[in-house]
Amino acid sequence: MAMHASEIEALLREAFPDAVVRIDDLRGDGDHYAAYVESPSFKGKSRVAQHQAVYAALKGRMGNELHALMLTTAAPKDA
C-alpha cells in the first residue's frame, strides 16, 4: 500500500512544526518521493543525524508503505 504525499508531509510537520517541508511525487506512483526538510532542530547535527530524525518521524513507514525517498535536509541559514 502506497503513501500519499499529504501523509508524509503531515508526519514531518508533526515532528518538525517549525520546518519548511516540500514533498514531490517523483513518478506519480505514490511510491517514489523526494522530500526537502529545513528545520532549526537540525542546526549542529550531521547530515546522517538529520536524516535519522526524518526517518524516525516517518514512524516505521520507510521501506513499508514508503518505498523510496530521496531526502534533502538542512538547517536554516542565519540571515
Backbone hydrogen bonds, N-H to C=O, Kabsch-Sander energy under -0.5 kcal/mol:
donor,donor_aa,acceptor,acceptor_aa,energy
3,M,30,G,-1.1
3,M,65,E,-0.7
7,E,4,H,-0.8
8,I,4,H,-1.7
9,E,5,A,-2.8
10,A,6,S,-2.2
11,L,7,E,-2.1
12,L,8,I,-2.3
13,R,9,E,-2.7
14,E,10,A,-2.0
15,A,11,L,-1.8
16,F,12,L,-2.6
19,A,16,F,-2.0
20,V,38,E,-2.4
21,V,19,A,-0.6
22,R,36,Y,-2.2
24,D,34,A,-2.8
26,L,24,D,-0.9
26,L,32,H,-2.3
27,R,32,H,-0.8
33,Y,68,A,-2.6
34,A,24,D,-2.6
35,A,70,M,-2.8
36,Y,22,R,-2.6
37,V,72,T,-2.4
38,E,20,V,-2.5
39,S,37,V,-0.6
39,S,74,A,-2.0
42,F,39,S,-1.9
43,K,40,P,-1.6
45,K,42,F,-2.5
50,Q,46,S,-2.4
51,H,47,R,-2.6
52,Q,48,V,-2.5
53,A,49,A,-2.0
54,V,50,Q,-1.9
55,Y,51,H,-2.7
56,A,52,Q,-2.3
57,A,53,A,-1.9
58,L,54,V,-1.2
59,K,56,A,-1.6
60,G,55,Y,-0.6
61,R,58,L,-1.6
63,G,66,L,-3.6
64,N,61,R,-2.1
66,L,61,R,-2.4
67,H,65,E,-0.7
68,A,31,D,-2.2
70,M,33,Y,-3.1
71,L,69,L,-0.8
72,T,35,A,-2.5
74,A,37,V,-1.8
